[in-house]
Amino acid sequence: MTTTSKEALTAEQARAAGSTDANTYIEAAPGSGKTTVAAERFGILRFSPHRDDRAVVAVSFTRSATAELAQRIRRRWGSSALIWPHRVVTLDTVLCDLLTYLLRRGLLHWPGGHAELTVHDTWKVRLAHHWKRQQPYLTVDDDNNIAVTAGWARDHDNRVDLEPFREAVCAGECTHDDIRRVLATTLNRPTIANAIAERLQDTIRALIVDEVFDANPLDLWLVDIVCEQGIDTSIIGDPWQALYRFRGARPEHVPNLVQEKGFIRRALTKSFRFRTQEAQALSARLRAGQPVTIPFGTSLDADVVLAGTWKNLWGSGDNVLPLSFSSTPENPTEAAAILLLDRVTQITLGQHATFLGEALTNLGITDPEAVARMSQPFTEILEVLASADPKSADAAWTKLVGVVRTESPREFPRKHPTQVARLEKIRQALRSDTPKFIPGITIHQAKGREWDTVAVRLTDGERETLARGLDGLNEEHRKLYVALTRSRVRTISI
């Protein structure tokens, strides 16, 4: 739902946005205007007649979420709403700023004496990786000196090498995960905790945390400190849409925070997404834990297909084009295939492949014009793939590597059947008779989005779960809830 003025808000939206409680918990059902309310609340706090010079800060967990909220704030309140120090940033940015403050004050000591750090999203392109169990990481000794060490993980994985990691850290480089590890290690040290508390109290007068159920213990610790400092704190989310426990999120801790810090609950119950009684009833039954059966249909009846994994999306319909092969590309061969898939999705759907940015990073491609330069060679490769030659995927792979090598410094291994198999999937899509494709994406990627008719590809186990009724405390059940509440009109099973 989009609103352009305070008067356009519903009564419950206005109550949530204008809450005068020091600690406000806005529980937002699917399609209830969560971002609209967050933007409204930001402006109300920003331009409060009782304001001081400290910042109003809104945080979320992804750059895309923060960009959308910032855009809504500017549209509603004008560009002056985000004049420094007022801002919308990721929680990683806040944590980075806090670590920098501790380094400048000499309360923590970085190797080499650095107080200003170069922070990367990942080490994957910056440093050498190998398949191994040894995992380098940062530790903090009793004198608050940060150091590099290494441990042994239970399983082998593609991990950064120790010595290049040490050299980069000593040169003042790190990742957001490294910053989180340092801060998490020092949480129980009174000197550090008190300095962070004072810093937050001195610089922030109001904090808005979007998607709070995606927060991990460090994130929730930060919210706890903010509350303790008497800073106006608003947390926004829906316990039924908490999906990121695998990334460290602990949604079960949020109710404890709400109770202990005296948050006042403001519920957004009316959904502006559901346009039919069928869609409204489905959401209500799911949330009530009642048995549900999803009617069968075909992908030809849908605007999108959702599944729990990328693997289950391929082959879900001749007109379905998944936006990835798997999760974030881990090596150059996966990344190259994503680049070619991106060309297909742009031509057929007008959308980018899901992990295009990660693929470019993995390949070390930083020139923003590189994708445009490769577009014509990629189109020629697609023509090869679409031919009747059953060996066309092999030929296309050789050409693909040649094109990507003109832009990427990465080394490619010998051709392997799994690499060709990805291109074979693209070939099957190109050779289908469908006049129009629809996207296939995972449930995690679909969170926060909506379509008229949504098709879900359920496993037998998921159908059995729905027949028994969902439990909001179970993450697999919550994932099904998110999938089945994306449609404005109808949800079908294929």
Stockholm file with secondary structure:
# STOCKHOLM 1.0

chainA/1-494         MTTTSKEALTAEQARAAGSTDANTYIEAAPGSGKTTVAAERFGILRFSPHRDDRAVVAVSFTRSATAELAQRIRRRWGSSALIWPHRVVTLDTVLCDLLTYLLRRGLLHWPGGHAELTVHDTWKVRLAHHWKRQQPYLTVDDDNNIAVTAGWARDHDNRVDLEPFREAVCAGECTHDDIRRVLATTLNRPTIANAIAERLQDTIRALIVDEVFDANPLDLWLVDIVCEQGIDTSIIGDPWQALYRFRGARPEHVPNLVQEKGFIRRALTKSFRFRTQEAQALSARLRAGQPVTIPFGTSLDADVVLAGTWKNLWGSGDNVLPLSFSSTPENPTEAAAILLLDRVTQITLGQHATFLGEALTNLGITDPEAVARMSQPFTEILEVLASADPKSADAAWTKLVGVVRTESPREFPRKHPTQVARLEKIRQALRSDTPKFIPGITIHQAKGREWDTVAVRLTDGERETLARGLDGLNEEHRKLYVALTRSRVRTISI
#=GR chainA/1-494 SS CCCSSGGGSCHHHHHHHTCCCSEEEEEECTTSCHHHHHHHHHHHHHTCTTCCSSEEEEEESSHHHHHHHHHHHHHHHCGGGGCTTCEEEEHHHHHHHHHHHHHHTTSSBCGGGCSSCEEESCSTTTSCEEEEEEEEEEEECTTCBEEEEEEEEEEEEEEECHHHHHHHHHTTEEEHHHHHHHHHHTTTCHHHHHHHHHHHHHHEEEEEESSGGGCCHHHHHHHHHHHHTTCEEEEEECGGGCCCGGGTCCGGGHHHHHHHTTCEEEEECCCSSCCSHHHHHHHHHHHTTCCCCCCBCCGGGCSEEEESSSTTTTTSCTTEEESCSSSSCCSHHHHHHHHHHHHHHHHHHSCCCTTHHHHHHHTTCCCTTHHHHHHHHHHHHHHHHTSSCTTHHHHHHHHHHHHHHTTCCCCCCCCCHHHHHHHHHHHHHHTSCCSSCEEEEEHHHHTTCCEEEEEECCCHHHHHHHHHCCCTTCHHHHHHHHHTTCEEEEEEEC
#=GC SS_cons         CCCSSGGGSCHHHHHHHTCCCSEEEEEECTTSCHHHHHHHHHHHHHTCTTCCSSEEEEEESSHHHHHHHHHHHHHHHCGGGGCTTCEEEEHHHHHHHHHHHHHHTTSSBCGGGCSSCEEESCSTTTSCEEEEEEEEEEEECTTCBEEEEEEEEEEEEEEECHHHHHHHHHTTEEEHHHHHHHHHHTTTCHHHHHHHHHHHHHHEEEEEESSGGGCCHHHHHHHHHHHHTTCEEEEEECGGGCCCGGGTCCGGGHHHHHHHTTCEEEEECCCSSCCSHHHHHHHHHHHTTCCCCCCBCCGGGCSEEEESSSTTTTTSCTTEEESCSSSSCCSHHHHHHHHHHHHHHHHHHSCCCTTHHHHHHHTTCCCTTHHHHHHHHHHHHHHHHTSSCTTHHHHHHHHHHHHHHTTCCCCCCCCCHHHHHHHHHHHHHHTSCCSSCEEEEEHHHHTTCCEEEEEECCCHHHHHHHHHCCCTTCHHHHHHHHHTTCEEEEEEEC
//
